[in-house]
Amino acid sequence: MSDIILIPAYKPDNKLLKLIQSLKKIKNAEIAIIDNGNEAEYNELFDIIENEYKVRIIKVIKNKGKGYGIKFGINYLLKNSIDFKNLIFADADGQHTFNDISKMIDACKNSDMANKFIIGNRIHSSRTPYKNLIGNKIFNFLMKKLKKIYHNDCLCGLRAISNINASLLLQVPENGFDFEITSIYHLISKKIILDEVIIPATYHDNHKSHFKIWMNSYQLIKLLFK
């Protein structure tokens, strides 16, 4: 049984194609791309992914947020009885590299995933934009103080969960970036243990993120005080 690398993609560029090219080299892992409500101008790119790269495309008609896309993808896999051992979640913007994802897959192989949820822990460098660095540090500090959750990088999108626990994520009500935080709370409440894989923080010169630094940060911090 293979692992599935599930990648939600909203307004992707050629970095996604390069990532897929490299991931095709991984044995016993399939790739599924969530076309997360993209406009018609992105059809050509998704056609290339599906027809030339032979990668499964899961189509979301209307974009309702990253969390919604991830849940839609999980639900698609489960409803269509697509077998997998573990789900590895990664971002489409090039922030998670071939080496990062390979490291996560190896961690799954070497772990008892029956009661575990693995999250990446990015080690930042001088290439990390200062807004991202400060925001991450403040948020993770508040997670520890307010929620007693001691993972060092709760906002990292590189994650892994087993097939037997994947459906638990469908119970998380949030649909935006807040899904990633609420999913941690929810899984802990189900006695799932958090673990981490250390990876470098990767930011490209033309890094494109759909995380709106001030608005989304405010929403996430407000979530901590619920």
Secondary structure, DSSP 8 states (H G I E B T S, - for coil): --EEEEEEESS--HHHHHHHHHHTTSTTEEEEEEEES--GGGHHHHHIIIIIS--EEEEESS---HHHHHHHHHHHHHHTT---SEEEE--SSSSS-HHHHHHHHHHHHTS-GGGEEEEEEEE--TTS-HHHHHHHHHHHHHHHHHH----S-TT---EEEETTTGGGGGG----STHHHHHHHHHHHHTT-EEEEEEEE----TT------HHHHHHHHHHHHT-
